[in-house]
Amino acid sequence: MLPKRQLRLSALLLSFGFLFNASGTLAASNLQGQSAPDFALRTLKQQNLRLSEFRGEVVLINFWASWCGACRQAMPGLNELHDKYHRAGLVMLSINLDDEVHRAMHMAQSLKIAFPVLLDERKDVGRQYQVDNMPMTLLIDREGIVRHVYVGYNRGDERKYLTEVRSLLNE
């Protein structure tokens, strides 16, 4: 049996863990049902892309960083989703939040990211989208409304994305 002090400390730490996770999820969920904030960012290929250019398309945005292990795990499934649905009208944008471009470039090359990698070095778009935890993935409908927000990554999350993407493409 644990001493009372250890029990209290464990309960306190567990509570903070739940609060931290809930706050990240809550902040992201405030976007759901709202118009996706417009932005313009430069890609690794030196193109400027603006979200509003894709109005009328279903858009998946994935926020990530090179130091994020879960982001690395999510990328192969996102590549598969892109391969299957980009011809059907799914636009996928990857927004990197690293401070140094070379880190984003290295990870994009090593993971063979098949869709545009946008650079948010100043974190302006990350703040706009309330990115507290990564990866954070959003699905935006053809009208520009954020329909789904996913914070974090667990193996198999691609099935959720797949179901929602199919549904949005069929609307």
C-alpha positions as CSV (number, residue, x, y, z in Angstrom):
1,M,0.0,0.0,0.0
2,L,1.3,3.5,-0.9
3,P,1.7,6.1,1.8
4,K,-0.9,8.9,1.8
5,R,1.6,11.5,0.5
6,Q,2.5,9.3,-2.5
7,L,-1.2,8.7,-3.2
8,R,-1.9,12.5,-3.1
9,L,1.1,13.3,-5.3
10,S,0.1,10.6,-7.8
11,A,-3.5,11.9,-7.9
12,L,-2.3,15.5,-8.3
13,L,0.0,14.5,-11.2
14,L,-2.8,12.5,-12.9
15,S,-5.2,15.4,-12.6
16,F,-2.7,17.8,-14.2
17,G,-2.2,15.2,-17.0
18,F,-5.9,15.1,-17.7
19,L,-6.2,18.9,-17.5
20,F,-3.3,19.4,-20.0
21,N,-4.7,16.9,-22.4
22,A,-8.3,18.2,-22.1
23,S,-7.1,21.8,-22.6
24,G,-5.3,20.9,-25.9
25,T,-8.3,19.0,-27.1
26,L,-10.7,21.7,-26.0
27,A,-8.8,24.5,-27.7
28,A,-8.7,22.6,-30.9
29,S,-12.4,21.7,-30.7
30,N,-13.3,25.4,-30.6
31,L,-12.4,25.4,-34.3
32,Q,-14.9,22.7,-35.2
33,G,-17.9,24.1,-37.0
34,Q,-16.2,27.4,-37.6
35,S,-14.8,28.9,-40.9
36,A,-11.2,27.8,-41.3
37,P,-8.9,30.8,-40.8
38,D,-7.3,31.8,-44.1
39,F,-3.5,31.9,-44.3
40,A,-0.7,32.1,-46.8
41,L,2.6,30.2,-46.3
42,R,5.6,29.3,-48.3
43,T,6.3,25.6,-49.2
44,L,9.6,23.8,-49.1
45,K,9.5,24.2,-52.9
46,Q,9.4,28.0,-52.5
47,Q,5.7,28.3,-53.6
48,N,3.3,30.5,-51.8
49,L,0.0,28.8,-51.0
50,R,-3.2,30.3,-49.6
51,L,-5.8,28.2,-48.0
52,S,-8.6,30.1,-49.7
53,E,-7.3,28.9,-53.1
54,F,-8.7,25.5,-52.3
55,R,-12.3,26.7,-51.6
56,G,-14.6,24.1,-53.1
57,E,-12.3,21.2,-52.3
58,V,-12.1,19.0,-49.2
59,V,-8.9,19.9,-47.4
60,L,-6.9,18.0,-44.8
61,I,-4.3,20.1,-42.8
62,N,-1.7,18.3,-40.7
63,F,0.4,20.4,-38.2
64,W,3.7,18.7,-37.3
65,A,7.3,19.1,-36.2
66,S,10.4,17.1,-36.8
67,W,10.9,16.5,-33.0
68,C,7.4,15.0,-32.6
69,G,7.5,11.2,-32.6
70,A,3.7,10.8,-33.1
71,C,3.9,13.1,-36.1
72,R,6.5,10.8,-37.6
73,Q,4.3,7.8,-37.0
74,A,1.3,9.5,-38.6
75,M,2.9,10.5,-41.8
76,P,3.0,7.1,-43.7
77,G,-0.8,6.8,-43.2
78,L,-1.3,10.4,-44.4
79,N,0.8,9.6,-47.5
80,E,-1.5,6.6,-48.2
81,L,-4.6,8.8,-47.8
82,H,-3.1,11.3,-50.2
83,D,-2.3,8.6,-52.7
84,K,-5.8,7.2,-52.6
85,Y,-7.9,10.4,-52.6
86,H,-6.0,13.3,-54.2
87,R,-7.4,12.5,-57.6
88,A,-10.9,12.4,-56.1
89,G,-10.5,16.0,-54.9
90,L,-8.8,15.8,-51.5
91,V,-6.2,18.5,-50.9
92,M,-3.7,17.8,-48.2
93,L,-1.4,20.4,-46.7
94,S,1.3,19.7,-44.2
95,I,2.2,22.6,-41.9
96,N,5.6,22.4,-40.2
97,L,6.2,24.3,-37.0
98,D,10.0,23.8,-36.7
99,D,12.2,26.8,-36.1
100,E,14.7,25.6,-38.7
101,V,13.7,24.8,-42.3
102,H,16.5,22.2,-42.7
103,R,14.8,20.0,-40.1
104,A,11.5,20.1,-41.9
105,M,13.2,19.4,-45.2
106,H,15.1,16.5,-43.9
107,M,12.0,14.9,-42.3
108,A,9.9,15.5,-45.4
109,Q,12.5,13.8,-47.6
110,S,13.1,10.9,-45.2
111,L,9.4,10.2,-44.9
112,K,8.7,10.9,-48.6
113,I,5.9,13.3,-47.8
114,A,3.8,13.3,-51.0
115,F,1.8,16.5,-50.4
116,P,2.9,20.2,-49.9
117,V,4.9,21.0,-46.8
118,L,4.3,24.6,-45.7
119,L,6.6,26.4,-43.3
120,D,5.2,28.2,-40.3
121,E,8.5,29.4,-38.9
122,R,6.9,32.3,-36.9
123,K,4.1,30.0,-35.7
124,D,1.5,32.5,-36.7
125,V,-0.8,29.9,-38.4
126,G,-0.2,27.5,-35.5
127,R,-1.5,30.2,-33.1
128,Q,-4.4,31.0,-35.4
129,Y,-5.4,27.3,-35.3
130,Q,-4.7,27.0,-31.6
131,V,-2.1,24.2,-32.0
132,D,-1.2,23.2,-28.5
133,N,-0.3,19.5,-29.1
134,M,0.9,17.7,-32.2
135,P,0.2,16.3,-34.5
136,M,-3.0,18.1,-35.1
137,T,-5.1,17.2,-38.1
138,L,-8.1,19.1,-39.4
139,L,-10.6,18.3,-42.1
140,I,-12.2,21.2,-43.9
141,D,-15.3,20.9,-46.1
142,R,-15.9,22.4,-49.5
143,E,-17.4,25.5,-47.9
144,G,-14.3,26.2,-45.8
145,I,-15.8,24.9,-42.5
146,V,-13.7,22.9,-40.1
147,R,-15.6,19.7,-39.7
148,H,-13.2,17.6,-37.7
149,V,-10.2,18.2,-35.5
150,Y,-7.9,15.4,-34.3
151,V,-5.2,16.1,-31.7
152,G,-2.5,13.6,-31.2
153,Y,-2.0,10.3,-33.0
154,N,-2.8,6.7,-32.2
155,R,-2.1,3.8,-34.5
156,G,-5.1,3.3,-36.7
157,D,-6.3,6.9,-36.6
158,E,-6.1,6.7,-40.4
159,R,-9.3,4.7,-40.5
160,K,-11.1,7.7,-38.9
161,Y,-9.6,10.1,-41.4
162,L,-10.5,7.8,-44.2
163,T,-14.2,7.5,-43.1
164,E,-14.5,11.3,-42.7
165,V,-12.7,12.1,-46.0
166,R,-15.0,9.7,-47.9
167,S,-18.1,11.3,-46.3
168,L,-16.9,14.9,-47.1
169,L,-16.0,14.0,-50.7
170,N,-19.5,12.5,-51.2
171,E,-21.3,15.7,-49.9
